């Protein structure tokens, strides 16, 4: 009972600090959304109106009527979803091999793979784009998808999850006559589902926000993704700041929904993969 009394002031102080930083981090989102409900003059007004006096959704209507925002959103969803599914397939197969199989040069190959994480993607933009051009995938969604399918981070992350599975489980399956693919698909893969869920969220967000590569590949208006398309609104000479805020809000909403609905799977996946048995 005494311990509980002693900890109460600490808990209250911790809750106050966490609440303060939560509000601090949420404020930019609040300002973004409320600014999108104003007219352009009210956005830059000083002192600012913290709550819109005459909120309107006309900026959102203009974004979808005057710009192919639905097409941009469709492109972003297709690119992010297909690339992420490809990453999960490739990374899970490679991570299983590095974790459970024995072959020559395994440690050296894995070290080289992980070392590639130190190379910035910007360094590879030009050669990657030349390859995409040679395969006639410029201004196509496939050109945005394929370079994002194989990632060293996905292999590194899922290998940590496969390492937590005791080898006796695989050995028992071999004794029962299961093939290597059956062991991977029916036994190992269900165990590492939390890791796959965490990788899905992380990679989906990364591809969704991959502005530079999508800008380089998708030059035509119909091939743009939502992030690139909204950025073109920001470069417009017409200083309609509320209109631009509405576009930025549209681009941010899918990621917010992703974290809200899948937060528990993301947290569980990260914590399980951090401990090796």
C-alpha positions in Angstrom: 0.0 0.0 0.0 2.9 2.4 0.8 4.5 1.6 -2.5 1.3 2.6 -4.3 1.1 5.9 -2.5 4.8 6.7 -3.3 4.3 6.0 -7.0 1.2 8.1 -7.4 3.0 11.5 -7.7 5.5 9.9 -10.2 2.6 8.5 -12.3 0.8 11.8 -12.3 3.9 13.7 -13.4 4.6 11.1 -16.1 1.0 11.3 -17.4 1.2 15.1 -17.5 4.5 15.0 -19.5 3.2 12.4 -21.9 -0.1 14.3 -22.4 1.9 17.6 -23.0 4.1 16.0 -25.7 1.1 14.2 -27.3 -0.7 17.6 -27.6 2.5 19.2 -28.9 2.8 16.5 -31.6 -0.9 16.6 -32.5 -1.0 20.4 -32.9 0.5 20.5 -36.4 -2.3 18.1 -37.6 -4.9 20.2 -35.9 -3.5 23.4 -37.5 -3.4 21.6 -40.9 -7.0 20.5 -40.8 -8.4 23.7 -39.4 -6.5 25.8 -41.9 -8.0 23.7 -44.7 -11.5 24.8 -43.5 -10.6 28.5 -43.9 -10.2 30.8 -46.8 -6.6 31.8 -47.9 -6.6 35.2 -46.2 -7.6 33.7 -42.8 -4.7 31.1 -43.0 -2.1 33.9 -42.9 -4.0 36.2 -40.6 -2.3 37.6 -37.6 -3.2 37.0 -34.9 -4.4 33.6 -36.1 -7.9 32.2 -35.6 -7.3 29.0 -33.6 -10.8 27.9 -34.4 -12.3 28.6 -37.9 -15.0 31.2 -37.6 -16.8 30.2 -40.9 -15.6 26.6 -41.7 -16.1 25.4 -45.2 -15.3 22.3 -47.2 -15.1 24.1 -50.5 -11.3 23.6 -50.6 -11.7 19.9 -50.5 -14.4 20.1 -53.2 -12.0 22.1 -55.4 -9.2 19.6 -54.9 -11.3 16.7 -56.2 -13.0 18.7 -58.9 -10.1 20.7 -60.4 -7.4 18.1 -59.9 -7.3 14.3 -60.6 -7.0 13.7 -56.9 -8.9 10.4 -57.0 -6.5 9.1 -59.7 -3.6 10.2 -57.6 -5.0 8.4 -54.6 -5.6 5.3 -56.6 -2.0 5.3 -57.9 -0.6 5.8 -54.4 -2.7 2.9 -53.0 -1.7 0.5 -55.8 2.0 1.4 -55.6 2.2 1.2 -51.8 0.1 -2.0 -51.5 1.6 -4.0 -54.4 5.2 -3.0 -53.4 4.5 -3.9 -49.7 3.1 -7.3 -50.6 6.1 -7.9 -52.8 8.5 -6.9 -49.9 6.8 -9.3 -47.5 7.0 -12.2 -50.0 10.7 -11.6 -50.9 11.8 -10.6 -47.4 10.1 -13.5 -45.6 11.7 -16.0 -48.0 15.2 -14.5 -47.7 14.9 -14.0 -43.9 13.9 -17.6 -43.5 16.9 -18.8 -45.5 19.3 -16.6 -43.6 17.8 -17.7 -40.2 17.2 -21.4 -40.6 19.1 -22.8 -43.6 22.8 -23.5 -43.8 24.7 -22.6 -47.0 28.2 -21.4 -48.0 28.9 -17.8 -47.4 25.6 -17.1 -45.5 27.1 -14.8 -43.0 29.1 -12.9 -45.6 26.1 -12.5 -47.9 24.0 -11.3 -45.0 26.7 -8.8 -44.0 26.8 -7.4 -47.5 23.0 -7.2 -47.6 22.9 -5.3 -44.3 25.7 -3.0 -45.4 23.5 -1.8 -48.3 21.4 -0.1 -45.7 24.2 2.5 -45.3 23.9 3.5 -49.0 21.4 6.4 -49.4 18.7 5.8 -52.0 19.5 9.2 -53.6 22.9 7.7 -54.7 21.1 5.1 -56.8 18.4 7.3 -58.3 20.2 7.9 -61.7 21.2 4.2 -62.4 17.8 3.1 -61.2 16.0 5.5 -63.5 18.2 4.4 -66.5 17.2 0.8 -65.8 13.5 1.8 -65.6 13.9 3.6 -68.9 15.5 0.6 -70.5 12.6 -1.6 -69.4 10.1 1.0 -70.7 8.6 1.5 -67.2 8.9 5.3 -67.0 5.6 7.1 -66.3 4.1 3.7 -65.2 3.2 2.4 -61.8 5.4 -0.6 -62.3 8.4 1.7 -62.4 7.5 2.9 -59.0 6.8 -0.6 -57.6 9.7 -2.9 -58.7 12.6 -0.9 -57.2 10.8 -1.0 -53.8 10.1 -4.8 -53.8 13.5 -6.0 -52.4 14.7 -4.2 -49.3 17.5 -5.1 -47.0 15.5 -3.7 -44.1 12.7 -6.1 -44.6 15.1 -9.1 -44.6 16.9 -7.8 -41.5 13.7 -7.2 -39.6 12.0 -10.6 -40.3 15.2 -12.5 -39.7 15.0 -11.3 -36.1 11.5 -12.9 -35.8 12.6 -16.2 -37.4 15.5 -16.3 -35.0 13.1 -16.4 -32.1 11.6 -19.7 -33.3 13.5 -22.7 -31.8 15.1 -25.0 -34.3 13.5 -28.0 -32.7 10.2 -27.0 -34.3 11.7 -27.2 -37.8 13.5 -30.4 -37.0 10.3 -32.0 -35.8 8.6 -31.0 -39.1 11.4 -32.5 -41.1 11.1 -35.8 -39.2 7.4 -35.8 -40.0 8.2 -35.6 -43.7 7.4 -31.9 -44.4 9.1 -30.2 -47.3 11.1 -27.0 -46.8 8.4 -24.9 -48.3 5.7 -26.6 -46.2 7.8 -25.8 -43.1 8.1 -22.2 -44.2 4.5 -21.6 -45.2 2.5 -23.7 -42.7 4.7 -23.6 -39.6 7.1 -20.7 -39.6 5.1 -18.0 -41.4 2.1 -18.1 -39.0 4.5 -17.7 -36.0 6.0 -14.5 -37.4 2.7 -12.8 -38.3 3.3 -9.9 -35.8 6.6 -9.2 -37.6 4.9 -9.3 -41.0 2.2 -6.9 -39.7 4.8 -4.5 -38.4 6.8 -4.7 -41.7 3.6 -4.1 -43.7 2.9 -0.9 -41.8 6.5 0.4 -42.0 7.0 -0.4 -45.6 3.5 0.9 -46.7 4.3 4.2 -45.1 7.8 4.4 -46.6 6.5 3.7 -50.1 3.6 6.1 -49.7 6.0 8.9 -48.7 8.6 8.0 -51.3 8.3 11.4 -52.9 11.6 11.6 -54.7 11.4 8.3 -56.6 7.8 8.8 -57.5 8.5 12.3 -58.7 11.4 11.1 -61.0 9.4 8.2 -62.5 5.9 9.7 -62.8 6.3 12.8 -64.9 2.9 12.7 -66.6 -0.1 14.0 -64.6 -2.0 10.8 -64.8 1.0 8.8 -63.5 1.5 11.0 -60.4 0.9 9.6 -56.9 -1.0 11.6 -54.3 2.1 12.9 -52.6 3.6 14.1 -55.8 0.3 15.5 -57.1 -0.3 17.4 -53.9 3.2 18.8 -54.0 2.4 20.3 -57.4 -0.3 22.3 -55.7 2.3 23.7 -53.3 4.4 24.9 -56.2 1.5 26.7 -57.8 2.0 30.4 -58.1 -1.5 31.1 -56.9 -1.1 31.6 -53.2 -4.3 29.9 -52.1 -2.9 28.5 -48.8 -6.2 27.0 -47.6 -6.5 25.0 -50.9 -3.0 23.7 -50.4 -3.7 22.8 -46.8 -6.7 20.8 -48.0 -4.5 18.9 -50.4 -2.0 18.1 -47.7 -4.7 16.9 -45.4 -6.0 14.5 -48.0 -2.5 13.1 -48.4 -2.1 12.7 -44.6 -5.4 11.0 -43.8 -4.6 7.5 -45.1 -1.5 7.3 -43.0 -3.3 8.5 -39.9 -6.0 5.8 -40.4 -3.3 3.2 -41.0 -1.7 3.9 -37.6 -5.0 4.3 -35.7 -6.4 0.9 -36.9 -3.2 -1.1 -36.9 -1.3 0.4 -34.0 -1.7 -2.6 -31.7 -0.3 -5.0 -34.4 2.6 -2.6 -35.0 3.5 -2.3 -31.3 3.2 -6.0 -30.8 5.3 -6.8 -33.8 8.1 -4.5 -32.8 8.2 -5.7 -29.2 8.1 -9.4 -30.0 10.9 -9.1 -32.6 13.2 -7.3 -30.1 13.7 -10.3 -28.0 15.6 -13.4 -29.1 14.9 -16.7 -27.4 
